[in-house]
Amino acid sequence: MTKVIAALGADACAAPVLATATALADMLDAAVVALHVGDGGVPRPEALAKAARVEFRQVRGAPLERIVSAANEADVAALVLGSRGASAGPRPAGATALEVITRTAKPVVLVPPDARPPQRFTRLLLPTEGTGEPPPALSDIIDAAHRHELELVVLHLHSPATVPAFSDHEPYGTRAWDQEFLARHLAFAPDRVRVLRRVGAPADEVPAVAEATRAELIVLVWSQSLAKGRARVVTRTLASTNIPVLLLPTNPRSTESRTR
């Protein structure tokens, strides 16, 4: 059986990380493994794992290296870890979290310390520009959502120059455009898929729409580059929302090439 690794620290993120990992594992039909990197003397992670009745592992070493190593194991479907250690309103993701997401080709969920994940996901938000082929990991998430009868909210962001002209054909033009978009970019159009269109900057719209739709998980496809001017949607979303964010690499390379 595949595994979802929940990287538990001794900070405020431990409980929401484990809860998010449990909900994600339910969606992916996987088992949860709680991982704590430390030398002992910190009972909270083990107590949380015991209460949740999941496997607990404690290892020694550098947290970054051990977390990345665990994520890269062949039977791991995803890694879940805290985006930062303290809850104090909008703040950027921590250095460890940002390093991890560029060091593994596996899907990674970053969980803010003030997240309140449900026991089971019911609604996912998928922002998309509608260009290019989706990565295999995204297809897996969409299939899992469909299999478990979750609602998938697809957010398509337009610039003023790309807004479809529906004024003469509402609501039929809108419905036809939605169906064409879903068939072209998601390969199927299940009943529980809803398409939303917004005009504006993605970095601003994604957190706002996630809040408005009461999404429980934001799914972002990204290039795994944090270079200047890149990943604006990812960094802004992580800094401004209390909703867990699932990051899927666009073209994941071999995990060996990412481990330094």
C-alpha positions as CSV (number, residue, x, y, z in Angstrom):
1,M,0.0,0.0,0.0
2,T,1.2,3.5,-0.7
3,K,2.0,5.9,2.1
4,V,1.4,9.6,3.0
5,I,4.2,10.9,5.2
6,A,3.2,13.4,7.8
7,A,6.3,15.3,9.0
8,L,5.6,16.2,12.6
9,G,7.5,18.8,14.5
10,A,7.0,19.9,18.1
11,D,5.3,23.2,17.0
12,A,1.8,24.4,16.3
13,C,1.7,22.7,12.9
14,A,1.9,19.1,14.2
15,A,-1.9,18.6,14.8
16,P,-3.1,20.2,11.5
17,V,-0.3,18.4,9.5
18,L,-1.4,15.0,10.8
19,A,-5.1,15.8,10.2
20,T,-4.4,16.9,6.7
21,A,-2.3,13.8,6.0
22,T,-5.1,11.6,7.3
23,A,-7.7,13.3,5.0
24,L,-5.3,13.1,2.0
25,A,-4.5,9.4,2.7
26,D,-8.2,8.7,2.7
27,M,-8.6,10.4,-0.7
28,L,-5.6,8.5,-2.1
29,D,-6.4,5.2,-0.5
30,A,-3.1,5.2,1.3
31,A,-1.7,4.7,4.8
32,V,-0.4,7.5,7.0
33,V,3.1,7.4,8.5
34,A,3.9,10.1,11.1
35,L,7.6,11.0,10.9
36,H,9.5,13.0,13.6
37,V,13.1,14.0,13.2
38,G,14.7,14.5,16.6
39,D,16.8,13.0,19.4
40,G,13.8,12.3,21.7
41,G,12.4,14.1,24.7
42,V,9.5,15.6,22.6
43,P,6.4,13.5,23.3
44,R,3.8,15.6,21.4
45,P,4.4,14.1,17.9
46,E,4.3,10.5,19.2
47,A,1.2,11.2,21.3
48,L,-0.6,12.7,18.3
49,A,0.3,9.7,16.2
50,K,-0.9,7.3,18.9
51,A,-4.2,9.1,19.3
52,A,-4.7,9.0,15.5
53,R,-3.8,5.3,15.4
54,V,-1.1,5.8,12.7
55,E,2.4,4.4,12.4
56,F,5.0,6.6,14.1
57,R,8.7,6.8,13.2
58,Q,11.3,8.8,14.9
59,V,14.7,9.3,13.2
60,R,17.8,11.3,14.0
61,G,19.7,13.7,11.7
62,A,19.3,16.9,9.8
63,P,15.5,17.5,9.5
64,L,15.7,18.7,5.9
65,E,17.7,15.7,4.7
66,R,15.6,13.1,6.6
67,I,12.3,14.5,5.5
68,V,13.4,14.6,1.8
69,S,14.8,11.1,2.1
70,A,11.5,9.8,3.5
71,A,9.5,11.6,0.8
72,N,11.6,10.0,-1.9
73,E,10.9,6.5,-0.9
74,A,9.3,4.5,-3.8
75,D,6.0,3.7,-2.0
76,V,5.3,7.3,-0.8
77,A,2.4,9.0,-2.6
78,A,2.8,12.4,-1.0
79,L,4.5,14.3,1.8
80,V,2.6,16.6,4.3
81,L,4.5,19.2,6.4
82,G,4.0,22.5,8.1
83,S,4.5,25.7,6.1
84,R,5.9,27.5,9.1
85,G,6.2,26.9,12.9
86,A,4.2,29.8,14.4
87,S,0.8,31.1,13.8
88,A,0.8,34.9,13.7
89,G,-1.4,36.0,10.8
90,P,-0.2,36.2,7.1
91,R,3.5,35.1,6.9
92,P,5.7,33.6,4.2
93,A,6.4,29.9,4.3
94,G,9.5,28.9,6.3
95,A,12.9,28.1,4.9
96,T,12.7,24.4,5.6
97,A,9.3,24.1,3.8
98,L,10.5,26.1,0.8
99,E,13.7,23.9,0.6
100,V,11.7,20.7,0.8
101,I,9.3,21.5,-2.0
102,T,12.3,22.1,-4.4
103,R,14.1,18.9,-3.3
104,T,11.6,16.2,-4.0
105,A,9.6,15.2,-7.1
106,K,6.7,13.9,-5.0
107,P,3.5,15.9,-4.3
108,V,3.9,18.0,-1.2
109,V,1.1,19.5,1.0
110,L,2.1,22.6,3.0
111,V,-0.1,23.2,6.0
112,P,-0.3,26.5,7.9
113,P,-0.4,26.3,11.7
114,D,-3.8,27.8,11.9
115,A,-5.3,25.3,9.3
116,R,-8.5,23.5,10.3
117,P,-8.6,20.5,7.9
118,P,-11.7,18.3,7.9
119,Q,-11.6,14.6,8.7
120,R,-12.4,14.0,5.0
121,F,-11.9,16.3,2.0
122,T,-15.1,17.2,0.2
123,R,-14.0,20.2,-2.0
124,L,-10.8,20.9,-3.8
125,L,-9.8,24.1,-5.7
126,L,-7.7,23.7,-8.9
127,P,-6.5,27.0,-10.4
128,T,-5.4,26.6,-14.0
129,E,-4.4,28.7,-16.9
130,G,-5.6,25.9,-19.3
131,T,-2.3,25.6,-21.1
132,G,0.0,22.6,-21.6
133,E,-0.5,19.0,-20.7
134,P,-1.3,18.3,-17.0
135,P,1.4,16.3,-15.1
136,P,0.6,12.7,-14.2
137,A,0.3,13.6,-10.5
138,L,-2.6,16.0,-11.3
139,S,-4.4,13.3,-13.2
140,D,-4.0,11.0,-10.2
141,I,-5.5,13.7,-7.9
142,I,-8.4,14.3,-10.2
143,D,-9.1,10.6,-10.5
144,A,-9.0,10.2,-6.7
145,A,-11.4,13.1,-6.3
146,H,-13.8,11.6,-8.8
147,R,-13.5,8.2,-7.2
148,H,-14.4,9.5,-3.8
149,E,-17.1,11.8,-5.1
150,L,-15.4,15.1,-4.1
151,E,-16.3,18.4,-5.6
152,L,-13.6,19.9,-7.8
153,V,-13.7,23.6,-8.3
154,V,-11.7,24.6,-11.4
155,L,-10.6,28.2,-11.4
156,H,-9.7,29.6,-14.8
157,L,-8.1,33.0,-14.7
158,H,-8.4,35.4,-17.6
159,S,-6.6,38.5,-18.5
160,P,-8.9,41.2,-19.9
161,A,-7.8,40.2,-23.4
162,T,-8.8,36.6,-23.0
163,V,-12.3,36.8,-21.5
164,P,-14.7,34.7,-23.6
165,A,-17.5,36.6,-25.3
166,F,-20.7,35.2,-23.8
167,S,-22.9,38.3,-23.8
168,D,-25.0,37.2,-26.7
169,H,-25.4,33.5,-25.6
170,E,-25.8,33.4,-21.9
171,P,-26.3,30.9,-20.2
172,Y,-25.8,28.4,-23.1
173,G,-22.5,29.9,-24.3
174,T,-21.1,29.7,-20.7
175,R,-22.2,26.1,-20.3
176,A,-20.7,25.1,-23.7
177,W,-17.4,26.9,-22.9
178,D,-17.2,25.1,-19.5
179,Q,-17.8,21.7,-21.1
180,E,-15.2,22.3,-23.8
181,F,-12.7,23.5,-21.3
182,L,-13.1,20.5,-19.0
183,A,-13.0,18.0,-21.9
184,R,-9.9,19.6,-23.3
185,H,-7.9,20.0,-20.1
186,L,-9.3,17.4,-17.7
187,A,-10.2,14.7,-20.1
188,F,-13.6,14.2,-18.5
189,A,-16.4,16.3,-17.0
190,P,-17.8,14.6,-13.9
191,D,-21.0,16.0,-12.4
192,R,-19.1,17.3,-9.4
193,V,-16.8,19.6,-11.4
194,R,-17.6,23.3,-11.3
195,V,-15.7,25.9,-13.4
196,L,-15.3,29.5,-12.2
197,R,-13.8,32.3,-14.2
198,R,-12.1,35.3,-12.8
199,V,-10.3,38.3,-14.4
200,G,-7.2,39.4,-12.5
201,A,-3.8,38.5,-11.1
202,P,-3.6,34.8,-10.1
203,A,-1.6,35.6,-7.0
204,D,-4.5,37.7,-5.7
205,E,-7.4,35.7,-7.0
206,V,-6.4,32.2,-5.8
207,P,-6.5,32.8,-2.1
208,A,-9.7,34.9,-2.4
209,V,-11.5,32.3,-4.4
210,A,-10.3,29.5,-2.1
211,E,-11.9,31.4,0.8
212,A,-15.1,32.2,-1.0
213,T,-15.7,28.6,-2.2
214,R,-14.7,27.1,1.2
215,A,-12.2,24.9,-0.5
216,E,-10.4,22.5,1.9
217,L,-7.4,21.9,-0.3
218,I,-5.8,24.1,-2.9
219,V,-4.1,22.2,-5.7
220,L,-1.3,24.1,-7.5
221,V,0.8,22.9,-10.4
222,W,4.2,24.6,-10.3
223,S,7.7,24.5,-11.9
224,Q,9.6,24.0,-8.6
225,S,11.6,27.2,-9.2
226,L,11.7,29.9,-6.5
227,A,13.9,32.2,-8.5
228,K,13.1,35.9,-8.5
229,G,9.9,36.5,-10.4
230,R,8.8,32.9,-10.3
231,A,6.2,31.0,-8.3
232,R,4.3,34.2,-7.3
233,V,1.0,32.3,-7.0
234,V,2.6,29.6,-4.8
235,T,4.4,32.0,-2.5
236,R,1.5,34.5,-2.2
237,T,-1.0,31.7,-1.6
238,L,1.2,30.1,1.1
239,A,1.6,33.4,2.8
240,S,-2.0,34.5,2.8
241,T,-4.3,31.5,3.4
242,N,-4.9,29.1,6.2
243,I,-6.0,26.4,3.7
244,P,-3.5,23.5,3.0
245,V,-1.8,23.8,-0.4
246,L,-0.9,20.7,-2.5
247,L,2.0,21.4,-4.8
248,L,2.4,19.2,-7.9
249,P,5.6,19.5,-10.0
250,T,5.0,20.4,-13.6
251,N,7.7,18.0,-15.0
252,P,9.1,16.1,-12.1
253,R,12.7,15.0,-12.6
254,S,14.3,12.0,-10.9
255,T,14.3,12.3,-7.2
256,E,18.0,11.4,-7.2
257,S,18.8,14.6,-9.1
258,R,17.2,16.6,-6.4
259,T,19.0,15.2,-3.4
260,R,22.2,17.1,-2.7
